[in-house]
Amino acid sequence: MTITKPLPTLNNIHVNDENNIVEFLNSNCKTFGAIKHLGSFIDNMKIKNEIGIKSNLQFLVVERKEFQGQNSGKIYNYNSEGIRDIFEINYDLPETFPKNQSETNKFIITSTVETHSCNPTQKCSKCSGTGRCQNCDARGYNTCGSCRGSGKRKVSDGKFANGNTKYKNIACSSCAGSGRKSCTSCRGTAKCYGCGGDGQVTCSRCDGTSFYQTFLEYSNSYKTVLKDFNYSEYSDLVSVIPLTKNKISFDDDLIEWENKNNFVFDNKENALKVNKHSKEFITSYEMLSSIENNQRLGRIHAKFETVPVTIVDYTFEEKEFQLYIVGDENIICFNEIPKKHSYKVNFFKRIMNYFTKKKRQIAFVYVASYMFNSDGSMDEPETKLLDLFLNNIKLKQEEKNSLIADLKRSFSLEEIAPKIKIIRGDLRALVFAWQCVMQDGQINQTEITAFTKLSKLFKVDDDKLEKIKHKATKFAVLKEFEMLEEYFKS
């Protein structure tokens, strides 16, 4: 699909106004590569006005995880009526949507609290309940590591006559010659440093209170999830809607939950009144938020733009086409667009036409003269059209005077044939001929006969002739400079 840049206009395109559409297409046809004056040349225009939605959603997500907890003493009271489901407990949401995940807090589920009796003391784990220091085996000392219990150390004392080193023994400086050192764990008491020799310590579970409690608790935190949601009934346009800019039609909290079962408020109806397509994200918000099993939605904020969509169905030369105009800034989308008329000549012929432009223009005015004089008279609208063409041909005054004098007489088909030979391969000449027939608003049989004879020179069948007549009605609505451009261009 071809998607154009935005094409702003002063007029509101998104109304069922054919004239607005025609003018808009004519003004912008070059931008999207269509034939010039596209709006004027199309038929059977049908306009349908729809809307899409461009939305930004904020989801405030409540994240809770359940886990086992334990505490010494009797701190918490059991509550048989306490709520067991952690998502039935009120969410207590923050007023705003946090930019980052909030700090995690922990809470007790009071309906799960159990109080247990407990021995306030327990066997010391350091000495296994013996009360003896395990580091020195209750001796109060350990063998000196420096002298290995000998109390002496060997030091150098000069050399013998043969050069060998002489040694002597001195008292070990680490243990002062005793061969042992006081135990660093019990400091010589021989008692376990963990329990002071009692063999028992305060119970770590109840902290000596003779009671401890078990329960379930849960963590609680909040985070914000952002999601863009765009929708149109026309699937091809879903990727186009994010490119549009439109007025904001809704910017408010949509839903807020007290807990998973109860709402604080529900604003969905107001959103639906503003844009019918808001139901598309309202019915699928859980999927859009991508919440996990340990998460629930706490609040949804919706900000959306209503995107105008105008669908234009039309035909050009009996072929059906469709285009979309999307958004306040008018982005045009289409799969196919008319790019040339069926009478368009090939590339080499266009080059030749460029170098014979004046001769071709003169041939066109001879066609006009032939048609206008076919009924024996030339009225004011016909004279005006002929003058328009004459005044746009670059001629010297003598040439122009001579041509005007020649154009005043009636020509037979045999006389006109050589004068228009240069344009007999260009079907625009026949389009122009029928426009001349229509020019005064009165089509008589004499003019029809003259046109039929002229068409024989172009070797056009009846079916194609009807299409040419129809094309002439389109040319007739063009502005003067547009019409000259279409007929005279190479």
Buried (B, 14 or more C-beta within 10 A) or exposed (E): EEBBEBBEBEEEBBEEBEEBBBBBBBBBBEEBEBBBBBBBBBEEBEBEEBBBBBBBBBBBBBBBBBEEBEBBBBBBEEEEEBBEEBBEBEBEBEEEBEEEEBEEEEEBBBBBBEBEEBEBBBBBEBBEBBBBBBBBEBBBBBBBEBBEBBBBBEEEEEEEEEEEEEEEEEEBEBBEBBBBBBBEBBEBBBBBBBBBBBBBBBBEBBBBBBBBBBBBBBBBBBBBBEBEBBBBEBEEBEEBBEBBEBEEBBEEBBBBBBBBEEEBEEBBEEBBEBBEBBBBBBEEBEEBBEBEEBBBBBBBBBBBBBBBBBBBBBBBBEEEBBBBBBBBBBBBBBEEBBEEBBBEBEEEEEEBBEEEBEBBBBBBBBBBBBBBBBBEEBEEBBBEBBEBBBEBBEBEEEEBEEBBEBBEEBBEEEEBBEBBEBBBBBBBBBBBBBBBBBBBEEEEEEBEEBBEBBBEBBEBEEEBBEBBBBBBEBBBEBEEEBBBBBBBEE
